[in-house]
Amino acid sequence: MSKSSGGSQGRARRVPGLRQLRGFVRRDRNVPAPSPSVEVEPPPAADVPESLGDWYHRIELPDGTVTPGDRDQSLVYALYDAYLPADLTGRSVLDLGANAGGLAIEFAKRGAYVTAVEYSSRYLFQAQWILEAFGLTERVELLRGSVYAIGPLPQYDIVCYLGLAYHLRHPQLALDLIAHHCSDTLLASSQTITGTGLSMTNRATTHAAPGHTVADRPPGFLWGWEPTEQLFVDMLYSAGFLDPSVVSTSPHRGETPGRKCGNRTYGVAHAASKPARVAIVDDEPLQAIAGHWSRL
Ligand SMILES: C[S@@+](CC[C@H](N)C(=O)[O-])C[C@H]1O[C@@H](n2cnc3c(N)ncnc32)[C@H](O)[C@@H]1O
């Protein structure tokens, strides 16, 4: 993890398309203050964690309270322990689709500075509450917005793209973007379908949403994509990552028995010095989203 990264320093900035959540204490005082943050107010602090809505992450707080989710991110961290430095002091981490920050706090506890990007303000309020409970608000920056809007962010030593790919309409586009923000290690997971081919399926065929089974779904209903494990690895290569490998192929032990809707393929890969996407079919959306314009 030797490459330089702007991720741990001066990250409190105005980021078009991403909105900073209140409470984060800026570390670099030379950087201008961001504009006022979220418009929505978090629910009152009483009766937490239940008052903060449904939880996905199961997190044990320092006072013994356990949040009522069923995904234990300390177990996900354990999966990757051997692939990460023991001492993360000063490392920068970008956690995409961070949810309630279960994984972000694992990194922060070990000394890393984390930027957590999450789409849902409900999960971000949960994350904010979690960070306050752990006293880690100075180590984790919460940004509300989409993975597609990370263009203005710097590079990070470690990027987590866990449990997000299969929610996206454009999973390869997201990976191509992510490759530009990772200076060292990528952790990536996805639900995957069985088989050895290079195919992916509309996730509606395997995890039918209520009222949207394959039989009764509206035409064109797309509930994300599930690739084969081989394709998932290929997608990492295609985004320009080196040596992608599979770390685990089963949902982690933190998941509720019977709710086997978890990530089946956990991978790790490393950044090339300059991401060179393989076999580009049509790079225009990436250029547009990343903000690369050229004048005639
Ligand atoms: C299945 S959860 C995974 C959460 C966490 N990364 C984990 O592995 O436990 C997917 C998360 O991604 C968020 N999400 C979905 N689409 C997103 C997007 N386009 N950009 C950022 N986050 C998104 C969801 O709100 C949700 O918190």
The ligand as a Tripos MOL2 file, in Angstrom:
@<TRIPOS>MOLECULE
LIG
   27    29     1     0     0
SMALL
NO_CHARGES

@<TRIPOS>ATOM
      1 C1        -27.0300   -5.1260    0.0640 C.3       1 LIG1
      2 S1        -26.6070   -3.5940    0.8040 S.3       1 LIG1
      3 C2        -24.8760   -3.8800    1.1100 C.3       1 LIG1
      4 C3        -24.3740   -3.0030    2.2010 C.3       1 LIG1
      5 C4        -22.8980   -3.2230    2.5820 C.3       1 LIG1
      6 N1        -21.9890   -2.7920    1.5470 N.3       1 LIG1
      7 C5        -22.6860   -4.6640    2.9070 C.2       1 LIG1
      8 O1        -21.9560   -5.3480    2.1960 O.co2     1 LIG1
      9 O2        -23.2640   -5.1110    3.9060 O.co2     1 LIG1
     10 C6        -26.5370   -2.4620   -0.5810 C.3       1 LIG1
     11 C7        -26.3540   -1.0120   -0.1290 C.3       1 LIG1
     12 O3        -26.0630   -0.2120   -1.2560 O.3       1 LIG1
     13 C8        -26.8660    0.9560   -1.2330 C.3       1 LIG1
     14 N2        -27.0200    1.3790   -2.6260 N.ar      1 LIG1
     15 C9        -27.8600    0.8850   -3.5750 C.ar      1 LIG1
     16 N3        -27.6700    1.4940   -4.7470 N.ar      1 LIG1
     17 C10       -26.6710    2.4000   -4.5290 C.ar      1 LIG1
     18 C11       -26.0120    3.3310   -5.3730 C.ar      1 LIG1
     19 N4        -26.3390    3.4680   -6.6520 N.pl3     1 LIG1
     20 N5        -25.0200    4.0830   -4.8520 N.ar      1 LIG1
     21 C12       -24.6740    3.9570   -3.5350 C.ar      1 LIG1
     22 N6        -25.2630    3.0950   -2.6950 N.ar      1 LIG1
     23 C13       -26.2570    2.3330   -3.1830 C.ar      1 LIG1
     24 C14       -28.1500    0.5060   -0.5450 C.3       1 LIG1
     25 O4        -28.8740    1.5890   -0.0100 O.3       1 LIG1
     26 C15       -27.6050   -0.4350    0.4970 C.3       1 LIG1
     27 O5        -27.2380    0.2270    1.6670 O.3       1 LIG1
@<TRIPOS>BOND
     1     1     2 1
     2     2     3 1
     3     2    10 1
     4     3     4 1
     5     4     5 1
     6     5     6 1
     7     5     7 1
     8     7     8 2
     9     7     9 1
    10    10    11 1
    11    11    12 1
    12    11    26 1
    13    12    13 1
    14    13    14 1
    15    13    24 1
    16    14    15 ar
    17    14    23 ar
    18    15    16 ar
    19    16    17 ar
    20    17    18 ar
    21    17    23 ar
    22    18    19 1
    23    18    20 ar
    24    20    21 ar
    25    21    22 ar
    26    22    23 ar
    27    24    25 1
    28    24    26 1
    29    26    27 1
@<TRIPOS>SUBSTRUCTURE
     1 LIG1         1 GROUP 0 **** ****
